[in-house]
Amino acid sequence: MKKFSIPFVFIAFIFSLICCQNNKLSEVDNNQIDGHPAWIMQGNIYEVNVRQYTPEGTFNAFAKHLDRLKAMGVETIWFMPINPISKLDRKGTLGSYYAVSDYTAINPEFGTMADFKKLVQTIHEKGMKVLIDWVPNHTGADHRWITQHPDFFVKDSSGKPAVAFDWADTRQLNYKNPVLQDSMVRAMKYWIEDADIDGFRCDVAWNVPASFWKKSIPELKKMKNIFMLAEGDSIYLPKSGFDAVYPWHMFKMMEKVAKGEKSALALDSINTENETMYPKNTIQMYFTSNHDENSWNHADFGTFPGVIHEPFAVFTQTMKNSVPLIYSGQEEPVLRALAFFEKDPITFKDFKREKFYKTLLNLRKSNEALSANASFKKVHFGDDKAIYAYVREKGNKKVLVILNFSKNEQIVSIKDATLTGKAHNVFKGNEEILDSKEWKMKPWGYEIYEY
């Protein structure tokens, strides 16, 4: 007995220290602003495609990029689904991330559960957060629930589990079944309890009923101050507890402006629409690319090609009610569509946009005028069909953004009395006097000023 008493006391002492430390962290993490985790308000999200991120395609290989991403200003890492992929009806050689065969296991392609937990711990130690992609609308074609709980699925005309939409490798879950709902919540809780993740990006959230979200999200948020992101723009999603939604209407309009099909004025109509459609404090995740847009719609290299990308990236990083997203490899940049069902690794070597993104990410983090809930005011400095300018303001901080959303050189003239005086040019790094300043802005040009 004496042999074990000293180690036991020592272990108990260490455990008590850890518990105290965790309690302190919990107190910080429980901070909320407008009902959202405080850490997301001036934060950002970086989406990781583990399969394609490195030649190895593993958690351990990705971990080597964490210091670089931290230095760039990344604050939240979102992993595309990390679960095993069904083999039945699999698409391609490796299958779709979104055909999940087990909600509480790790895709062996990426490593082990121990590898993932270690990765989450490392990310937390670096002061960043972790989101995992969750697929609640459907499972893969050979998920164990299909045989163990056939009543968890919608049936087709032959009585078999129905395919979800036209995704032949998936099966549609039946949310009229309360046991299915409970099972899904338990699976989500597992990742908070066992892996200490900080939230979920919920795939096809728009096809899962509000009743489930209204039940599950409060339960999950009682466990930890998590962030809930819905893939979708339906009004019922923020009303059901999601912190953020996708800005699909604005993204589609951005594409039209980039093509010259619409003028910059068209963006105002979407802002007005959003103000009337969503609850006041709804956050939207702005982006120029993500896994779907890259693989299927040539974003950002085709939708916002060349110099056109930069003003739209500035827009996504500085818009009101927003949290910005950067997709895997945009900092390189990757100027091709990544394969979805096969191995197709990114080559990182040039990082041509890294400095650009670092400037934007650090500005958002350091200046509360870019917080998701900071005020927004449109200002007029030239031809409104081309020059899109606005002021974000909170507390004693103010940020002025001027964007030329056209292929032509534009005259910019600042005559707003509230915006005169000395301001810091964020990208040029110098101080400028803006009183009655007038200059020619190059096609697809941009400027950001801090006051």
C-alpha positions in Angstrom: 0.0 0.0 0.0 2.8 2.4 0.9 4.3 1.7 -2.4 1.4 3.3 -4.2 0.4 6.0 -1.8 2.9 8.6 -2.9 2.2 8.3 -6.6 -1.5 8.2 -5.9 -1.3 11.5 -3.9 0.9 13.0 -6.6 -1.6 11.9 -9.4 -4.5 13.3 -7.4 -2.6 16.6 -7.0 -1.9 16.9 -10.7 -5.5 16.0 -11.6 -6.7 18.7 -9.3 -4.5 21.2 -10.9 -5.7 20.2 -14.4 -9.3 20.5 -13.2 -8.7 23.9 -11.9 -7.0 24.9 -15.1 -9.9 23.5 -17.2 -12.4 25.4 -15.0 -10.6 28.6 -15.7 -10.7 27.9 -19.4 -14.4 27.1 -19.2 -15.1 30.5 -17.6 -13.4 32.2 -20.5 -15.0 30.0 -23.1 -18.5 30.7 -21.6 -18.3 34.3 -22.7 -21.0 35.2 -25.3 -21.9 38.2 -27.3 -25.4 38.5 -28.8 -25.9 34.8 -28.0 -22.8 33.7 -29.9 -19.4 32.5 -28.6 -17.4 35.6 -28.0 -14.4 33.9 -29.7 -16.1 33.9 -33.1 -17.1 37.5 -33.3 -13.7 38.8 -34.5 -12.6 35.3 -35.6 -12.3 33.5 -38.9 -12.6 30.0 -40.2 -10.1 27.9 -42.3 -11.5 24.8 -44.0 -9.2 21.8 -44.1 -9.6 19.1 -46.8 -7.4 16.5 -45.0 -7.3 14.1 -47.9 -5.8 16.6 -50.3 -3.9 18.9 -47.8 -0.7 16.8 -47.9 0.7 13.9 -49.9 0.1 11.7 -46.9 -3.4 12.9 -46.3 -3.3 12.4 -42.6 -4.0 14.3 -39.4 -0.3 14.0 -38.4 0.9 15.4 -41.7 -1.6 18.3 -41.5 -0.4 19.2 -38.0 2.9 20.3 -39.5 1.1 23.3 -41.1 -0.4 24.6 -37.8 2.3 27.0 -37.0 2.2 28.5 -40.5 -1.6 28.8 -40.3 -1.4 30.3 -36.8 1.2 32.9 -38.1 -1.1 33.7 -41.0 -3.8 34.6 -38.4 -6.1 31.6 -38.6 -8.2 31.2 -35.5 -10.7 28.3 -36.2 -9.9 25.1 -38.1 -12.9 23.4 -39.8 -12.2 19.8 -40.8 -14.3 18.3 -43.6 -15.9 15.0 -42.3 -13.4 12.9 -40.4 -15.7 9.8 -40.2 -15.3 6.5 -42.1 -16.7 6.4 -45.6 -19.2 3.7 -46.8 -17.8 1.2 -49.3 -21.2 0.2 -50.7 -22.1 2.4 -53.8 -18.9 4.3 -53.1 -18.0 7.1 -55.7 -14.6 6.8 -57.1 -11.7 5.1 -55.3 -11.9 6.8 -52.0 -15.5 7.9 -51.8 -17.2 11.1 -50.6 -16.5 12.5 -47.2 -20.2 12.9 -46.9 -21.2 9.3 -47.2 -20.6 8.5 -43.5 -20.5 4.9 -42.3 -20.0 5.5 -38.6 -20.7 8.7 -36.7 -18.4 7.9 -33.8 -15.3 6.6 -35.5 -12.4 8.0 -37.5 -11.7 7.5 -41.2 -8.6 5.3 -41.2 -7.4 7.1 -44.3 -6.6 10.1 -42.0 -5.2 8.2 -39.0 -6.5 7.1 -35.6 -8.8 8.5 -33.0 -5.7 9.1 -30.9 -4.2 11.1 -33.7 -7.2 13.3 -34.0 -7.5 13.9 -30.3 -3.8 14.8 -30.2 -4.4 17.2 -33.1 -7.3 18.9 -31.3 -5.2 19.3 -28.2 -2.3 20.8 -30.2 -4.7 23.2 -31.9 -6.1 24.3 -28.6 -2.6 24.7 -27.2 -1.9 27.1 -30.0 -5.0 29.2 -29.1 -7.2 28.1 -32.0 -10.6 26.4 -32.1 -11.8 23.2 -33.9 -15.0 22.6 -35.9 -15.9 19.2 -37.4 -18.1 18.7 -40.4 -21.3 16.8 -39.4 -23.6 15.0 -41.8 -27.0 14.7 -40.1 -29.3 14.6 -43.2 -28.1 11.2 -44.5 -25.7 8.3 -44.0 -23.5 6.3 -46.4 -25.1 3.3 -48.1 -23.7 0.8 -45.6 -24.0 2.6 -42.3 -24.5 0.1 -39.4 -27.9 1.8 -38.6 -29.3 0.4 -41.9 -29.3 -3.1 -40.5 -29.5 -2.4 -36.8 -32.2 0.4 -37.0 -33.9 0.2 -40.4 -36.7 2.5 -39.0 -34.1 5.3 -38.9 -34.4 5.7 -42.6 -36.9 7.0 -45.1 -38.1 4.1 -47.4 -38.3 4.1 -51.2 -41.1 2.5 -53.1 -39.5 -0.9 -52.7 -39.3 -0.6 -48.9 -35.5 -0.1 -48.9 -33.7 2.9 -47.4 -34.2 5.8 -49.9 -31.3 7.5 -51.6 -30.9 11.1 -50.4 -31.7 13.4 -53.3 -29.6 12.1 -56.3 -26.6 11.1 -54.2 -26.5 7.4 -54.9 -23.9 6.7 -52.2 -26.1 8.0 -49.4 -29.4 7.0 -47.6 -31.9 9.5 -46.3 -32.5 9.6 -42.5 -36.0 9.8 -41.1 -36.3 12.6 -38.5 -39.9 11.6 -37.7 -38.3 8.9 -35.6 -37.6 10.2 -32.1 -35.1 7.4 -31.4 -33.1 8.5 -34.5 -33.0 12.1 -33.1 -31.8 10.9 -29.8 -29.1 8.7 -31.4 -27.9 11.6 -33.5 -27.6 13.9 -30.5 -25.7 11.3 -28.6 -23.3 10.9 -31.5 -22.7 14.7 -31.6 -22.2 14.8 -27.8 -19.5 12.2 -28.2 -17.2 14.5 -30.1 -17.6 17.3 -27.5 -17.0 15.0 -24.6 -14.3 12.8 -26.0 -12.5 15.0 -28.5 -13.1 18.4 -27.0 -14.2 20.0 -30.3 -15.6 23.6 -30.3 -18.5 23.2 -32.7 -20.0 21.8 -35.8 -20.5 22.8 -39.5 -23.7 20.9 -40.3 -24.0 19.6 -43.8 -27.4 20.0 -45.6 -28.7 21.5 -42.4 -31.6 23.0 -44.4 -33.2 19.5 -45.0 -33.2 18.6 -41.3 -36.3 19.7 -39.4 -36.4 22.7 -37.1 -37.7 20.5 -34.3 -34.5 18.6 -34.2 -32.3 21.7 -34.2 -34.4 23.3 -31.5 -33.9 20.2 -29.4 -30.3 19.4 -30.0 -28.5 22.7 -30.2 -29.4 23.8 -26.6 -28.4 20.4 -25.3 -25.0 20.6 -27.1 -24.5 24.2 -25.9 -25.0 23.2 -22.3 -22.0 21.1 -22.6 -19.6 23.7 -24.0 -19.8 27.2 -25.6 -19.8 25.7 -29.1 -20.3 27.4 -32.5 -23.0 26.0 -34.7 -22.7 26.7 -38.5 -25.4 25.6 -40.9 -24.9 24.8 -44.5 -28.0 26.6 -45.7 -29.6 30.1 -45.7 -33.2 29.2 -44.6 -34.6 31.6 -42.1 -35.6 28.7 -39.8 -31.9 27.8 -39.2 -30.9 30.9 -37.1 -34.3 30.8 -35.5 -33.6 27.2 -34.4 -30.3 28.0 -32.7 -27.6 28.2 -35.3 -25.0 30.9 -34.8 -24.2 31.3 -38.5 -25.6 30.4 -42.0 -24.3 30.5 -45.5 -24.7 33.8 -47.5 -25.8 32.1 -50.7 -27.7 35.0 -52.1 -24.8 37.3 -51.6 -22.3 34.8 -53.0 -24.3 34.4 -56.2 -24.6 38.1 -56.6 -20.8 38.5 -56.0 -20.3 36.1 -58.9 -22.6 38.2 -61.2 -20.7 41.4 -60.2 -17.4 39.7 -61.0 -18.7 38.7 -64.4 -19.9 42.2 -65.1 -23.5 41.0 -65.3 -24.5 43.2 -62.4 -23.1 46.4 -61.0 -21.9 46.9 -57.4 -25.3 48.4 -56.6 -26.8 44.9 -56.7 -24.9 44.0 -53.5 -27.1 46.6 -51.6 -30.2 44.8 -52.5 -28.9 41.6 -50.9 -27.9 43.5 -47.8 -31.4 44.9 -47.5 -32.9 41.5 -48.1 -30.7 40.0 -45.3 -31.7 42.7 -42.9 -35.4 42.0 -43.3 -35.0 38.2 -43.6 -32.8 37.1 -40.7 -33.0 37.6 -36.9 -31.0 40.7 -35.9 -27.8 38.9 -34.7 -27.5 36.3 -37.4 -23.9 35.7 -38.5 -23.2 34.8 -42.1 -20.0 32.9 -43.2 -18.6 34.8 -46.2 -16.2 33.2 -48.7 -14.8 33.2 -52.2 -14.4 29.4 -52.2 -15.1 26.3 -50.2 -14.9 22.5 -50.9 -18.1 22.4 -53.1 -17.4 25.6 -54.9 -13.9 24.6 -55.7 -14.5 21.1 -56.8 -17.7 21.7 -58.8 -17.9 25.4 -59.7 -14.2 26.4 -60.2 -14.0 28.8 -57.3 -12.1 31.0 -56.8 -9.9 30.6 -59.8 -12.8 30.6 -62.3 -15.4 32.6 -60.5 -13.1 35.4 -59.2 -10.0 35.0 -61.6 -6.7 36.8 -61.2 -6.9 40.3 -59.7 -10.7 40.1 -59.5 -10.3 37.8 -56.5 -8.7 40.4 -54.1 -11.5 43.0 -53.8 -14.0 40.2 -53.2 -11.8 38.6 -50.6 -11.6 42.0 -48.9 -15.4 42.1 -49.1 -15.7 38.7 -47.4 -13.4 39.7 -44.6 -14.9 43.0 -43.8 -18.7 42.8 -44.4 -21.3 43.2 -41.6 -22.7 40.3 -39.7 -19.9 38.1 -41.1 -17.3 35.6 -40.2 -14.9 35.0 -43.1 -13.8 31.6 -44.5 -10.6 30.6 -46.3 -10.5 27.2 -48.0 -7.5 24.9 -48.2 -4.8 26.2 -50.4 -6.3 29.6 -51.2 -3.2 31.2 -49.7 -1.0 29.3 -52.2 -3.2 29.8 -54.3 -4.5 26.6 -55.7 -5.8 27.5 -59.1 -7.6 24.2 -60.0 -10.5 22.1 -58.9 -9.5 19.5 -56.3 -10.7 15.9 -57.0 -13.5 14.9 -54.7 -13.4 11.1 -54.7 -9.7 10.5 -55.5 -6.3 11.5 -54.1 -5.3 14.8 -55.5 -2.9 16.6 -53.1 -2.2 20.3 -52.9 1.3 21.5 -53.5 2.3 24.3 -51.1 5.4 26.2 -52.1 4.8 29.8 -53.1 2.1 31.1 -50.6 1.5 34.1 -52.9 -1.6 35.2 -51.1 -0.3 34.5 -47.6 0.7 38.1 -46.8 -2.6 39.4 -48.2 -4.6 37.1 -46.0 -2.4 37.7 -43.0 -3.1 41.4 -43.3 -6.9 40.9 -43.4 -7.0 38.2 -40.6 -4.9 40.3 -38.2 -6.9 43.4 -38.9 -10.1 41.6 -38.1 -8.6 40.2 -34.9 -7.1 43.5 -33.7 -9.9 45.9 -34.7 -13.3 45.5 -33.1 -14.8 47.6 -35.9 -14.8 44.4 -37.9 -16.5 42.4 -35.3 -19.6 40.5 -36.6 -21.9 42.9 -34.6 -20.1 46.2 -35.5 -22.2 48.8 -37.3 -22.2 49.2 -41.1 -22.7 52.3 -43.1 -22.5 52.7 -46.9 -20.7 55.8 -48.1 -20.5 57.3 -51.6 -17.2 58.3 -53.1 -17.7 57.9 -56.8 -19.8 56.0 -59.3 -21.9 53.7 -57.1 -22.2 51.2 -60.0 -18.5 50.5 -59.6 -17.2 51.9 -56.3 -18.5 50.0 -53.2 -17.5 51.8 -50.0 -18.5 51.4 -46.4 -17.6 52.1 -42.9 -17.5 49.6 -40.0 -17.6 51.0 -36.5 -17.6 49.9 -32.9 -16.6 51.6 -29.8 -13.9 54.1 -30.7 -12.7 52.1 -33.7 -13.5 52.8 -37.3 -12.6 51.0 -40.6 -13.2 52.4 -44.0 -13.3 50.0 -47.0 -13.2 51.1 -50.6 -13.6 48.6 -53.4 -13.6 49.0 -57.2 -15.9 46.3 -58.4 -15.3 47.0 -62.1 -12.9 46.4 -64.9 -12.4 50.2 -65.4 -10.3 52.7 -63.5 -12.5 54.8 -61.2 -12.2 58.2 -59.6 -12.5 58.0 -55.8 -13.4 61.3 -54.0 -13.7 61.4 -50.2 -15.9 64.3 -49.1 -17.5 62.8 -46.0 -16.7 65.1 -43.1 -16.8 62.1 -40.6 -14.0 60.4 -42.6 -11.5 63.2 -42.9 -8.3 63.6 -41.0 -5.4 61.1 -40.6 -6.0 57.5 -41.3 -3.8 54.4 -41.5 -3.7 52.7 -44.9 -3.8 49.0 -43.9 -2.2 47.5 -47.0 0.3 50.3 -47.7 1.2 50.7 -44.1 1.4 54.5 -44.1 -0.6 57.4 -42.7 -2.7 59.5 -45.0 -4.7 62.6 -44.7 -8.1 61.9 -46.3 -9.6 65.5 -46.2 -11.0 66.0 -49.7 -8.7 63.4 -51.1 -9.3 62.3 -54.7 -7.4 59.7 -56.7 -7.8 57.2 -59.5 -8.4 53.6 -58.3 -7.2 50.8 -60.6 -9.6 48.2 -62.0 -10.5 45.8 -59.3 -8.6 47.9 -56.8 -9.2 48.2 -53.0 -8.1 50.2 -50.0 -8.7 49.8 -46.3 -8.2 52.6 -43.8 -8.2 52.5 -40.0 -9.1 55.5 -37.9 
